[in-house]
Every structure is written in C-alpha cells, then in structure tokens.
Amino acid sequence: MRFREAAACAAMAAFCLTPAAHAALGGTPSYSNDLHPTATATVATQTEAGYSINITTFSDGLVVREYIASGTVFGASWSGATMPSLGELFGSYYTQLQQGAAAYRNANGGLSMVVVDQSTLFAQVGGRAGAFSGRAYLPRALPSGVSADAIQ
C-alpha cells in the first residue's frame, strides 16, 4: 500500500473511532474545548442574515465553524492539521455519519474523502495527514433563505 493510501486509511480510521459525548449538530453551540481537548481555543462570532457563526480557532491552527440559527447548530465546517472530535461535532448524528461513511467507503473504496448525502444529514469529511477539512449540515434545519453553500 502506498504512503498516501495508508495515510488516508489512518485518517478514516481515526474519523470512525472518535467517541461521541454531547450534541452539537441539532443541539446548542459547544463554546468549549470539547471539540479539540488537547489545544486551547479562542471563539469569535460572525453575524449573517438569518444566522450566526461561532468560529473557534485552536492553538494548533484547527478552525471549527458552527452555524447557528435560533440557538440551534444547523451546520459546521472545519479545517486544519488535525481533526476535531467528530463525536462532539456531530452529537446525536454521529452514528448516522459512521454508517453513511462505511457505506460510502464500501461503494467507492478507501478514498480520503467521504460524502454522506441523506435527507437528514449531509457531510463531507476528508483530507490527509496534516490537512483535514469537512463540512456538515442538517438539510431540514437550514434557515429559510440560507443555501447549503453558505456552510464552508
């Protein structure tokens, strides 16, 4: 197995083994280091029409954005050299993410990007060692007038 494929497999294994703890998607914003407990964080808020974005920047460069409307997280995105705790980020949707990711990998092979496109959850998760990114949202929870493309 080539190094790139091995790194992709290791990243996907880490992605699937991340434990869940509390709700984020579909729940309240995290406002804590739970998304990445090994680093310190700063949080900024950006306001858009119909929603706000909590932007958490961790000391190792990981950036997590939580998209919030009416006190509920309807989407999230992340990028950085490390992965956030996907269990924390996906909350009660984490099992659905794991099952969708397994089905995607079975159908498409051991790719470094996983796409889960279901009526209740959309997620793109991927990257390689040192460069991870992803986004997720709850299609039914998108505020009126907000496009899924806004979640970047």
Phi and psi in radians as a Rosetta constraint file:
Dihedral C 1 N 2 CA 2 C 2 CIRCULARHARMONIC -1.226 0.35
Dihedral N 2 CA 2 C 2 N 3 CIRCULARHARMONIC 2.765 0.35
Dihedral C 2 N 3 CA 3 C 3 CIRCULARHARMONIC -0.982 0.35
Dihedral N 3 CA 3 C 3 N 4 CIRCULARHARMONIC -0.779 0.35
Dihedral C 3 N 4 CA 4 C 4 CIRCULARHARMONIC -1.060 0.35
Dihedral N 4 CA 4 C 4 N 5 CIRCULARHARMONIC -0.754 0.35
Dihedral C 4 N 5 CA 5 C 5 CIRCULARHARMONIC -1.167 0.35
Dihedral N 5 CA 5 C 5 N 6 CIRCULARHARMONIC -0.681 0.35
Dihedral C 5 N 6 CA 6 C 6 CIRCULARHARMONIC -1.123 0.35
Dihedral N 6 CA 6 C 6 N 7 CIRCULARHARMONIC -0.729 0.35
Dihedral C 6 N 7 CA 7 C 7 CIRCULARHARMONIC -1.123 0.35
Dihedral N 7 CA 7 C 7 N 8 CIRCULARHARMONIC -0.708 0.35
Dihedral C 7 N 8 CA 8 C 8 CIRCULARHARMONIC -1.124 0.35
Dihedral N 8 CA 8 C 8 N 9 CIRCULARHARMONIC -0.725 0.35
Dihedral C 8 N 9 CA 9 C 9 CIRCULARHARMONIC -1.119 0.35
Dihedral N 9 CA 9 C 9 N 10 CIRCULARHARMONIC -0.721 0.35
Dihedral C 9 N 10 CA 10 C 10 CIRCULARHARMONIC -1.121 0.35
Dihedral N 10 CA 10 C 10 N 11 CIRCULARHARMONIC -0.709 0.35
Dihedral C 10 N 11 CA 11 C 11 CIRCULARHARMONIC -1.116 0.35
Dihedral N 11 CA 11 C 11 N 12 CIRCULARHARMONIC -0.763 0.35
Dihedral C 11 N 12 CA 12 C 12 CIRCULARHARMONIC -1.182 0.35
Dihedral N 12 CA 12 C 12 N 13 CIRCULARHARMONIC -0.606 0.35
Dihedral C 12 N 13 CA 13 C 13 CIRCULARHARMONIC -1.125 0.35
Dihedral N 13 CA 13 C 13 N 14 CIRCULARHARMONIC -0.776 0.35
Dihedral C 13 N 14 CA 14 C 14 CIRCULARHARMONIC -1.097 0.35
Dihedral N 14 CA 14 C 14 N 15 CIRCULARHARMONIC -0.681 0.35
Dihedral C 14 N 15 CA 15 C 15 CIRCULARHARMONIC -1.057 0.35
Dihedral N 15 CA 15 C 15 N 16 CIRCULARHARMONIC -0.753 0.35
Dihedral C 15 N 16 CA 16 C 16 CIRCULARHARMONIC -1.378 0.35
Dihedral N 16 CA 16 C 16 N 17 CIRCULARHARMONIC -0.346 0.35
Dihedral C 16 N 17 CA 17 C 17 CIRCULARHARMONIC -1.717 0.35
Dihedral N 17 CA 17 C 17 N 18 CIRCULARHARMONIC 0.018 0.35
Dihedral C 17 N 18 CA 18 C 18 CIRCULARHARMONIC -1.202 0.35
Dihedral N 18 CA 18 C 18 N 19 CIRCULARHARMONIC 2.186 0.35
Dihedral C 18 N 19 CA 19 C 19 CIRCULARHARMONIC -1.317 0.35
Dihedral N 19 CA 19 C 19 N 20 CIRCULARHARMONIC 2.608 0.35
Dihedral C 19 N 20 CA 20 C 20 CIRCULARHARMONIC -1.589 0.35
Dihedral N 20 CA 20 C 20 N 21 CIRCULARHARMONIC 2.657 0.35
Dihedral C 20 N 21 CA 21 C 21 CIRCULARHARMONIC -2.469 0.35
Dihedral N 21 CA 21 C 21 N 22 CIRCULARHARMONIC -0.927 0.35
Dihedral C 21 N 22 CA 22 C 22 CIRCULARHARMONIC -2.486 0.35
Dihedral N 22 CA 22 C 22 N 23 CIRCULARHARMONIC 2.831 0.35
Dihedral C 22 N 23 CA 23 C 23 CIRCULARHARMONIC -1.237 0.35
Dihedral N 23 CA 23 C 23 N 24 CIRCULARHARMONIC 2.509 0.35
Dihedral C 23 N 24 CA 24 C 24 CIRCULARHARMONIC -2.278 0.35
Dihedral N 24 CA 24 C 24 N 25 CIRCULARHARMONIC -1.233 0.35
Dihedral C 24 N 25 CA 25 C 25 CIRCULARHARMONIC -1.051 0.35
Dihedral N 25 CA 25 C 25 N 26 CIRCULARHARMONIC 2.214 0.35
Dihedral C 25 N 26 CA 26 C 26 CIRCULARHARMONIC 1.441 0.35
Dihedral N 26 CA 26 C 26 N 27 CIRCULARHARMONIC -0.077 0.35
Dihedral C 26 N 27 CA 27 C 27 CIRCULARHARMONIC -2.082 0.35
Dihedral N 27 CA 27 C 27 N 28 CIRCULARHARMONIC -2.731 0.35
Dihedral C 27 N 28 CA 28 C 28 CIRCULARHARMONIC -1.566 0.35
Dihedral N 28 CA 28 C 28 N 29 CIRCULARHARMONIC 2.728 0.35
Dihedral C 28 N 29 CA 29 C 29 CIRCULARHARMONIC -1.027 0.35
Dihedral N 29 CA 29 C 29 N 30 CIRCULARHARMONIC 2.642 0.35
Dihedral C 29 N 30 CA 30 C 30 CIRCULARHARMONIC -1.379 0.35
Dihedral N 30 CA 30 C 30 N 31 CIRCULARHARMONIC -0.710 0.35
Dihedral C 30 N 31 CA 31 C 31 CIRCULARHARMONIC 0.856 0.35
Dihedral N 31 CA 31 C 31 N 32 CIRCULARHARMONIC 0.566 0.35
Dihedral C 31 N 32 CA 32 C 32 CIRCULARHARMONIC -2.637 0.35
Dihedral N 32 CA 32 C 32 N 33 CIRCULARHARMONIC 3.098 0.35
Dihedral C 32 N 33 CA 33 C 33 CIRCULARHARMONIC -1.410 0.35
Dihedral N 33 CA 33 C 33 N 34 CIRCULARHARMONIC 0.047 0.35
Dihedral C 33 N 34 CA 34 C 34 CIRCULARHARMONIC -0.981 0.35
Dihedral N 34 CA 34 C 34 N 35 CIRCULARHARMONIC -0.515 0.35
Dihedral C 34 N 35 CA 35 C 35 CIRCULARHARMONIC -1.213 0.35
Dihedral N 35 CA 35 C 35 N 36 CIRCULARHARMONIC -0.396 0.35
Dihedral C 35 N 36 CA 36 C 36 CIRCULARHARMONIC -2.763 0.35
Dihedral N 36 CA 36 C 36 N 37 CIRCULARHARMONIC 1.333 0.35
Dihedral C 36 N 37 CA 37 C 37 CIRCULARHARMONIC -1.160 0.35
Dihedral N 37 CA 37 C 37 N 38 CIRCULARHARMONIC -0.210 0.35
Dihedral C 37 N 38 CA 38 C 38 CIRCULARHARMONIC -1.597 0.35
Dihedral N 38 CA 38 C 38 N 39 CIRCULARHARMONIC 0.090 0.35
Dihedral C 38 N 39 CA 39 C 39 CIRCULARHARMONIC -2.369 0.35
Dihedral N 39 CA 39 C 39 N 40 CIRCULARHARMONIC 2.714 0.35
Dihedral C 39 N 40 CA 40 C 40 CIRCULARHARMONIC -1.460 0.35
Dihedral N 40 CA 40 C 40 N 41 CIRCULARHARMONIC 2.812 0.35
Dihedral C 40 N 41 CA 41 C 41 CIRCULARHARMONIC -2.477 0.35
Dihedral N 41 CA 41 C 41 N 42 CIRCULARHARMONIC 2.693 0.35
Dihedral C 41 N 42 CA 42 C 42 CIRCULARHARMONIC -2.166 0.35
Dihedral N 42 CA 42 C 42 N 43 CIRCULARHARMONIC 2.537 0.35
Dihedral C 42 N 43 CA 43 C 43 CIRCULARHARMONIC -2.116 0.35
Dihedral N 43 CA 43 C 43 N 44 CIRCULARHARMONIC 2.333 0.35
Dihedral C 43 N 44 CA 44 C 44 CIRCULARHARMONIC -2.182 0.35
Dihedral N 44 CA 44 C 44 N 45 CIRCULARHARMONIC 2.700 0.35
Dihedral C 44 N 45 CA 45 C 45 CIRCULARHARMONIC -2.095 0.35
Dihedral N 45 CA 45 C 45 N 46 CIRCULARHARMONIC 2.361 0.35
Dihedral C 45 N 46 CA 46 C 46 CIRCULARHARMONIC -2.090 0.35
Dihedral N 46 CA 46 C 46 N 47 CIRCULARHARMONIC 2.333 0.35
Dihedral C 46 N 47 CA 47 C 47 CIRCULARHARMONIC -1.831 0.35
Dihedral N 47 CA 47 C 47 N 48 CIRCULARHARMONIC 2.284 0.35
Dihedral C 47 N 48 CA 48 C 48 CIRCULARHARMONIC -2.112 0.35
Dihedral N 48 CA 48 C 48 N 49 CIRCULARHARMONIC 3.017 0.35
Dihedral C 48 N 49 CA 49 C 49 CIRCULARHARMONIC -1.179 0.35
Dihedral N 49 CA 49 C 49 N 50 CIRCULARHARMONIC 1.942 0.35
Dihedral C 49 N 50 CA 50 C 50 CIRCULARHARMONIC 1.589 0.35
Dihedral N 50 CA 50 C 50 N 51 CIRCULARHARMONIC -0.084 0.35
Dihedral C 50 N 51 CA 51 C 51 CIRCULARHARMONIC -2.848 0.35
Dihedral N 51 CA 51 C 51 N 52 CIRCULARHARMONIC 2.954 0.35
Dihedral C 51 N 52 CA 52 C 52 CIRCULARHARMONIC -2.236 0.35
Dihedral N 52 CA 52 C 52 N 53 CIRCULARHARMONIC 2.864 0.35
Dihedral C 52 N 53 CA 53 C 53 CIRCULARHARMONIC -2.216 0.35
Dihedral N 53 CA 53 C 53 N 54 CIRCULARHARMONIC 2.107 0.35
Dihedral C 53 N 54 CA 54 C 54 CIRCULARHARMONIC -1.523 0.35
Dihedral N 54 CA 54 C 54 N 55 CIRCULARHARMONIC 2.105 0.35
Dihedral C 54 N 55 CA 55 C 55 CIRCULARHARMONIC -1.912 0.35
Dihedral N 55 CA 55 C 55 N 56 CIRCULARHARMONIC 1.932 0.35
Dihedral C 55 N 56 CA 56 C 56 CIRCULARHARMONIC -1.809 0.35
Dihedral N 56 CA 56 C 56 N 57 CIRCULARHARMONIC 2.117 0.35
Dihedral C 56 N 57 CA 57 C 57 CIRCULARHARMONIC -1.929 0.35
Dihedral N 57 CA 57 C 57 N 58 CIRCULARHARMONIC 2.098 0.35
Dihedral C 57 N 58 CA 58 C 58 CIRCULARHARMONIC -1.596 0.35
Dihedral N 58 CA 58 C 58 N 59 CIRCULARHARMONIC 2.764 0.35
Dihedral C 58 N 59 CA 59 C 59 CIRCULARHARMONIC -1.062 0.35
Dihedral N 59 CA 59 C 59 N 60 CIRCULARHARMONIC -0.390 0.35
Dihedral C 59 N 60 CA 60 C 60 CIRCULARHARMONIC -1.616 0.35
Dihedral N 60 CA 60 C 60 N 61 CIRCULARHARMONIC 0.121 0.35
Dihedral C 60 N 61 CA 61 C 61 CIRCULARHARMONIC 1.723 0.35
Dihedral N 61 CA 61 C 61 N 62 CIRCULARHARMONIC -0.193 0.35
Dihedral C 61 N 62 CA 62 C 62 CIRCULARHARMONIC -1.095 0.35
Dihedral N 62 CA 62 C 62 N 63 CIRCULARHARMONIC 2.307 0.35
Dihedral C 62 N 63 CA 63 C 63 CIRCULARHARMONIC -2.101 0.35
Dihedral N 63 CA 63 C 63 N 64 CIRCULARHARMONIC 2.202 0.35
Dihedral C 63 N 64 CA 64 C 64 CIRCULARHARMONIC -2.105 0.35
Dihedral N 64 CA 64 C 64 N 65 CIRCULARHARMONIC 2.258 0.35
Dihedral C 64 N 65 CA 65 C 65 CIRCULARHARMONIC -1.968 0.35
Dihedral N 65 CA 65 C 65 N 66 CIRCULARHARMONIC 2.245 0.35
Dihedral C 65 N 66 CA 66 C 66 CIRCULARHARMONIC -1.950 0.35
Dihedral N 66 CA 66 C 66 N 67 CIRCULARHARMONIC 2.162 0.35
Dihedral C 66 N 67 CA 67 C 67 CIRCULARHARMONIC -1.659 0.35
Dihedral N 67 CA 67 C 67 N 68 CIRCULARHARMONIC 2.144 0.35
Dihedral C 67 N 68 CA 68 C 68 CIRCULARHARMONIC -2.241 0.35
Dihedral N 68 CA 68 C 68 N 69 CIRCULARHARMONIC 2.320 0.35
Dihedral C 68 N 69 CA 69 C 69 CIRCULARHARMONIC -2.364 0.35
Dihedral N 69 CA 69 C 69 N 70 CIRCULARHARMONIC 2.322 0.35
Dihedral C 69 N 70 CA 70 C 70 CIRCULARHARMONIC 0.917 0.35
Dihedral N 70 CA 70 C 70 N 71 CIRCULARHARMONIC 0.665 0.35
Dihedral C 70 N 71 CA 71 C 71 CIRCULARHARMONIC 1.360 0.35
Dihedral N 71 CA 71 C 71 N 72 CIRCULARHARMONIC 0.132 0.35
Dihedral C 71 N 72 CA 72 C 72 CIRCULARHARMONIC -2.116 0.35
Dihedral N 72 CA 72 C 72 N 73 CIRCULARHARMONIC 2.361 0.35
Dihedral C 72 N 73 CA 73 C 73 CIRCULARHARMONIC -1.364 0.35
Dihedral N 73 CA 73 C 73 N 74 CIRCULARHARMONIC 2.023 0.35
Dihedral C 73 N 74 CA 74 C 74 CIRCULARHARMONIC -1.829 0.35
Dihedral N 74 CA 74 C 74 N 75 CIRCULARHARMONIC -0.178 0.35
Dihedral C 74 N 75 CA 75 C 75 CIRCULARHARMONIC -2.806 0.35
Dihedral N 75 CA 75 C 75 N 76 CIRCULARHARMONIC 2.871 0.35
Dihedral C 75 N 76 CA 76 C 76 CIRCULARHARMONIC -2.701 0.35
Dihedral N 76 CA 76 C 76 N 77 CIRCULARHARMONIC 2.680 0.35
Dihedral C 76 N 77 CA 77 C 77 CIRCULARHARMONIC -2.530 0.35
Dihedral N 77 CA 77 C 77 N 78 CIRCULARHARMONIC 2.787 0.35
Dihedral C 77 N 78 CA 78 C 78 CIRCULARHARMONIC -2.691 0.35
Dihedral N 78 CA 78 C 78 N 79 CIRCULARHARMONIC 2.716 0.35
Dihedral C 78 N 79 CA 79 C 79 CIRCULARHARMONIC -2.777 0.35
Dihedral N 79 CA 79 C 79 N 80 CIRCULARHARMONIC 2.523 0.35
Dihedral C 79 N 80 CA 80 C 80 CIRCULARHARMONIC 2.807 0.35
Dihedral N 80 CA 80 C 80 N 81 CIRCULARHARMONIC -3.124 0.35
Dihedral C 80 N 81 CA 81 C 81 CIRCULARHARMONIC -1.302 0.35
Dihedral N 81 CA 81 C 81 N 82 CIRCULARHARMONIC -0.304 0.35
Dihedral C 81 N 82 CA 82 C 82 CIRCULARHARMONIC -2.207 0.35
Dihedral N 82 CA 82 C 82 N 83 CIRCULARHARMONIC 2.892 0.35
Dihedral C 82 N 83 CA 83 C 83 CIRCULARHARMONIC -1.644 0.35
Dihedral N 83 CA 83 C 83 N 84 CIRCULARHARMONIC 2.505 0.35
Dihedral C 83 N 84 CA 84 C 84 CIRCULARHARMONIC -1.260 0.35
Dihedral N 84 CA 84 C 84 N 85 CIRCULARHARMONIC 2.967 0.35
Dihedral C 84 N 85 CA 85 C 85 CIRCULARHARMONIC -1.233 0.35
Dihedral N 85 CA 85 C 85 N 86 CIRCULARHARMONIC 1.827 0.35
Dihedral C 85 N 86 CA 86 C 86 CIRCULARHARMONIC -1.172 0.35
Dihedral N 86 CA 86 C 86 N 87 CIRCULARHARMONIC -0.492 0.35
Dihedral C 86 N 87 CA 87 C 87 CIRCULARHARMONIC -1.078 0.35
Dihedral N 87 CA 87 C 87 N 88 CIRCULARHARMONIC -0.749 0.35
Dihedral C 87 N 88 CA 88 C 88 CIRCULARHARMONIC -1.184 0.35
Dihedral N 88 CA 88 C 88 N 89 CIRCULARHARMONIC -0.745 0.35
Dihedral C 88 N 89 CA 89 C 89 CIRCULARHARMONIC -1.212 0.35
Dihedral N 89 CA 89 C 89 N 90 CIRCULARHARMONIC -0.704 0.35
Dihedral C 89 N 90 CA 90 C 90 CIRCULARHARMONIC -1.586 0.35
Dihedral N 90 CA 90 C 90 N 91 CIRCULARHARMONIC -0.342 0.35
Dihedral C 90 N 91 CA 91 C 91 CIRCULARHARMONIC 0.925 0.35
Dihedral N 91 CA 91 C 91 N 92 CIRCULARHARMONIC -2.202 0.35
Dihedral C 91 N 92 CA 92 C 92 CIRCULARHARMONIC -1.188 0.35
Dihedral N 92 CA 92 C 92 N 93 CIRCULARHARMONIC -0.190 0.35
Dihedral C 92 N 93 CA 93 C 93 CIRCULARHARMONIC -1.603 0.35
Dihedral N 93 CA 93 C 93 N 94 CIRCULARHARMONIC 0.009 0.35
Dihedral C 93 N 94 CA 94 C 94 CIRCULARHARMONIC -1.099 0.35
Dihedral N 94 CA 94 C 94 N 95 CIRCULARHARMONIC -0.740 0.35
Dihedral C 94 N 95 CA 95 C 95 CIRCULARHARMONIC -1.090 0.35
Dihedral N 95 CA 95 C 95 N 96 CIRCULARHARMONIC -0.711 0.35
Dihedral C 95 N 96 CA 96 C 96 CIRCULARHARMONIC -1.093 0.35
Dihedral N 96 CA 96 C 96 N 97 CIRCULARHARMONIC -0.694 0.35
Dihedral C 96 N 97 CA 97 C 97 CIRCULARHARMONIC -1.088 0.35
Dihedral N 97 CA 97 C 97 N 98 CIRCULARHARMONIC -0.827 0.35
Dihedral C 97 N 98 CA 98 C 98 CIRCULARHARMONIC -1.037 0.35
Dihedral N 98 CA 98 C 98 N 99 CIRCULARHARMONIC -0.794 0.35
Dihedral C 98 N 99 CA 99 C 99 CIRCULARHARMONIC -1.158 0.35
Dihedral N 99 CA 99 C 99 N 100 CIRCULARHARMONIC -0.741 0.35
Dihedral C 99 N 100 CA 100 C 100 CIRCULARHARMONIC -1.136 0.35
Dihedral N 100 CA 100 C 100 N 101 CIRCULARHARMONIC -0.672 0.35
Dihedral C 100 N 101 CA 101 C 101 CIRCULARHARMONIC -1.153 0.35
Dihedral N 101 CA 101 C 101 N 102 CIRCULARHARMONIC -0.718 0.35
Dihedral C 101 N 102 CA 102 C 102 CIRCULARHARMONIC -1.103 0.35
Dihedral N 102 CA 102 C 102 N 103 CIRCULARHARMONIC -0.747 0.35
Dihedral C 102 N 103 CA 103 C 103 CIRCULARHARMONIC -1.118 0.35
Dihedral N 103 CA 103 C 103 N 104 CIRCULARHARMONIC -0.704 0.35
Dihedral C 103 N 104 CA 104 C 104 CIRCULARHARMONIC -1.118 0.35
Dihedral N 104 CA 104 C 104 N 105 CIRCULARHARMONIC -0.791 0.35
Dihedral C 104 N 105 CA 105 C 105 CIRCULARHARMONIC -1.138 0.35
Dihedral N 105 CA 105 C 105 N 106 CIRCULARHARMONIC -0.677 0.35
Dihedral C 105 N 106 CA 106 C 106 CIRCULARHARMONIC -1.097 0.35
Dihedral N 106 CA 106 C 106 N 107 CIRCULARHARMONIC -0.651 0.35
Dihedral C 106 N 107 CA 107 C 107 CIRCULARHARMONIC -1.425 0.35
Dihedral N 107 CA 107 C 107 N 108 CIRCULARHARMONIC -0.492 0.35
Dihedral C 107 N 108 CA 108 C 108 CIRCULARHARMONIC -2.092 0.35
Dihedral N 108 CA 108 C 108 N 109 CIRCULARHARMONIC 0.015 0.35
Dihedral C 108 N 109 CA 109 C 109 CIRCULARHARMONIC 1.489 0.35
Dihedral N 109 CA 109 C 109 N 110 CIRCULARHARMONIC -3.038 0.35
Dihedral C 109 N 110 CA 110 C 110 CIRCULARHARMONIC -1.455 0.35
Dihedral N 110 CA 110 C 110 N 111 CIRCULARHARMONIC 1.005 0.35
Dihedral C 110 N 111 CA 111 C 111 CIRCULARHARMONIC -1.313 0.35
Dihedral N 111 CA 111 C 111 N 112 CIRCULARHARMONIC 2.759 0.35
Dihedral C 111 N 112 CA 112 C 112 CIRCULARHARMONIC -1.400 0.35
Dihedral N 112 CA 112 C 112 N 113 CIRCULARHARMONIC -0.227 0.35
Dihedral C 112 N 113 CA 113 C 113 CIRCULARHARMONIC -1.950 0.35
Dihedral N 113 CA 113 C 113 N 114 CIRCULARHARMONIC 2.372 0.35
Dihedral C 113 N 114 CA 114 C 114 CIRCULARHARMONIC -2.086 0.35
Dihedral N 114 CA 114 C 114 N 115 CIRCULARHARMONIC 2.362 0.35
Dihedral C 114 N 115 CA 115 C 115 CIRCULARHARMONIC -2.140 0.35
Dihedral N 115 CA 115 C 115 N 116 CIRCULARHARMONIC 2.216 0.35
Dihedral C 115 N 116 CA 116 C 116 CIRCULARHARMONIC -2.037 0.35
Dihedral N 116 CA 116 C 116 N 117 CIRCULARHARMONIC 2.026 0.35
Dihedral C 116 N 117 CA 117 C 117 CIRCULARHARMONIC -2.200 0.35
Dihedral N 117 CA 117 C 117 N 118 CIRCULARHARMONIC 1.640 0.35
Dihedral C 117 N 118 CA 118 C 118 CIRCULARHARMONIC -2.209 0.35
Dihedral N 118 CA 118 C 118 N 119 CIRCULARHARMONIC 2.929 0.35
Dihedral C 118 N 119 CA 119 C 119 CIRCULARHARMONIC -1.148 0.35
Dihedral N 119 CA 119 C 119 N 120 CIRCULARHARMONIC -0.460 0.35
Dihedral C 119 N 120 CA 120 C 120 CIRCULARHARMONIC -1.852 0.35
Dihedral N 120 CA 120 C 120 N 121 CIRCULARHARMONIC -0.195 0.35
Dihedral C 120 N 121 CA 121 C 121 CIRCULARHARMONIC -2.658 0.35
Dihedral N 121 CA 121 C 121 N 122 CIRCULARHARMONIC 2.304 0.35
Dihedral C 121 N 122 CA 122 C 122 CIRCULARHARMONIC -2.111 0.35
Dihedral N 122 CA 122 C 122 N 123 CIRCULARHARMONIC 2.320 0.35
Dihedral C 122 N 123 CA 123 C 123 CIRCULARHARMONIC -2.579 0.35
Dihedral N 123 CA 123 C 123 N 124 CIRCULARHARMONIC 2.463 0.35
Dihedral C 123 N 124 CA 124 C 124 CIRCULARHARMONIC -2.170 0.35
Dihedral N 124 CA 124 C 124 N 125 CIRCULARHARMONIC 2.099 0.35
Dihedral C 124 N 125 CA 125 C 125 CIRCULARHARMONIC -2.295 0.35
Dihedral N 125 CA 125 C 125 N 126 CIRCULARHARMONIC 2.293 0.35
Dihedral C 125 N 126 CA 126 C 126 CIRCULARHARMONIC -3.101 0.35
Dihedral N 126 CA 126 C 126 N 127 CIRCULARHARMONIC -2.884 0.35
Dihedral C 126 N 127 CA 127 C 127 CIRCULARHARMONIC 2.197 0.35
Dihedral N 127 CA 127 C 127 N 128 CIRCULARHARMONIC -2.887 0.35
Dihedral C 127 N 128 CA 128 C 128 CIRCULARHARMONIC -2.473 0.35
Dihedral N 128 CA 128 C 128 N 129 CIRCULARHARMONIC 2.974 0.35
Dihedral C 128 N 129 CA 129 C 129 CIRCULARHARMONIC -0.889 0.35
Dihedral N 129 CA 129 C 129 N 130 CIRCULARHARMONIC 2.139 0.35
Dihedral C 129 N 130 CA 130 C 130 CIRCULARHARMONIC 1.585 0.35
Dihedral N 130 CA 130 C 130 N 131 CIRCULARHARMONIC -0.103 0.35
Dihedral C 130 N 131 CA 131 C 131 CIRCULARHARMONIC -2.643 0.35
Dihedral N 131 CA 131 C 131 N 132 CIRCULARHARMONIC 1.412 0.35
Dihedral C 131 N 132 CA 132 C 132 CIRCULARHARMONIC -1.826 0.35
Dihedral N 132 CA 132 C 132 N 133 CIRCULARHARMONIC 2.604 0.35
Dihedral C 132 N 133 CA 133 C 133 CIRCULARHARMONIC -2.741 0.35
Dihedral N 133 CA 133 C 133 N 134 CIRCULARHARMONIC 2.871 0.35
Dihedral C 133 N 134 CA 134 C 134 CIRCULARHARMONIC 3.124 0.35
Dihedral N 134 CA 134 C 134 N 135 CIRCULARHARMONIC 2.986 0.35
Dihedral C 134 N 135 CA 135 C 135 CIRCULARHARMONIC -2.669 0.35
Dihedral N 135 CA 135 C 135 N 136 CIRCULARHARMONIC 2.688 0.35
Dihedral C 135 N 136 CA 136 C 136 CIRCULARHARMONIC -2.665 0.35
Dihedral N 136 CA 136 C 136 N 137 CIRCULARHARMONIC 2.630 0.35
Dihedral C 136 N 137 CA 137 C 137 CIRCULARHARMONIC -2.733 0.35
Dihedral N 137 CA 137 C 137 N 138 CIRCULARHARMONIC 2.838 0.35
Dihedral C 137 N 138 CA 138 C 138 CIRCULARHARMONIC -1.770 0.35
Dihedral N 138 CA 138 C 138 N 139 CIRCULARHARMONIC 1.835 0.35
Dihedral C 138 N 139 CA 139 C 139 CIRCULARHARMONIC -0.918 0.35
Dihedral N 139 CA 139 C 139 N 140 CIRCULARHARMONIC -0.677 0.35
Dihedral C 139 N 140 CA 140 C 140 CIRCULARHARMONIC -1.336 0.35
Dihedral N 140 CA 140 C 140 N 141 CIRCULARHARMONIC -0.234 0.35
Dihedral C 140 N 141 CA 141 C 141 CIRCULARHARMONIC -1.779 0.35
Dihedral N 141 CA 141 C 141 N 142 CIRCULARHARMONIC -0.021 0.35
Dihedral C 141 N 142 CA 142 C 142 CIRCULARHARMONIC -1.062 0.35
Dihedral N 142 CA 142 C 142 N 143 CIRCULARHARMONIC 2.250 0.35
Dihedral C 142 N 143 CA 143 C 143 CIRCULARHARMONIC -1.088 0.35
Dihedral N 143 CA 143 C 143 N 144 CIRCULARHARMONIC 2.658 0.35
Dihedral C 143 N 144 CA 144 C 144 CIRCULARHARMONIC -0.977 0.35
Dihedral N 144 CA 144 C 144 N 145 CIRCULARHARMONIC 2.283 0.35
Dihedral C 144 N 145 CA 145 C 145 CIRCULARHARMONIC 1.473 0.35
Dihedral N 145 CA 145 C 145 N 146 CIRCULARHARMONIC -0.038 0.35
Dihedral C 145 N 146 CA 146 C 146 CIRCULARHARMONIC -1.781 0.35
Dihedral N 146 CA 146 C 146 N 147 CIRCULARHARMONIC 2.153 0.35
Dihedral C 146 N 147 CA 147 C 147 CIRCULARHARMONIC -1.470 0.35
Dihedral N 147 CA 147 C 147 N 148 CIRCULARHARMONIC 2.597 0.35
Dihedral C 147 N 148 CA 148 C 148 CIRCULARHARMONIC -1.049 0.35
Dihedral N 148 CA 148 C 148 N 149 CIRCULARHARMONIC -0.435 0.35
Dihedral C 148 N 149 CA 149 C 149 CIRCULARHARMONIC -1.132 0.35
Dihedral N 149 CA 149 C 149 N 150 CIRCULARHARMONIC -0.313 0.35
Dihedral C 149 N 150 CA 150 C 150 CIRCULARHARMONIC -1.198 0.35
Dihedral N 150 CA 150 C 150 N 151 CIRCULARHARMONIC -0.366 0.35
Dihedral C 150 N 151 CA 151 C 151 CIRCULARHARMONIC -1.527 0.35
Dihedral N 151 CA 151 C 151 N 152 CIRCULARHARMONIC 1.722 0.35
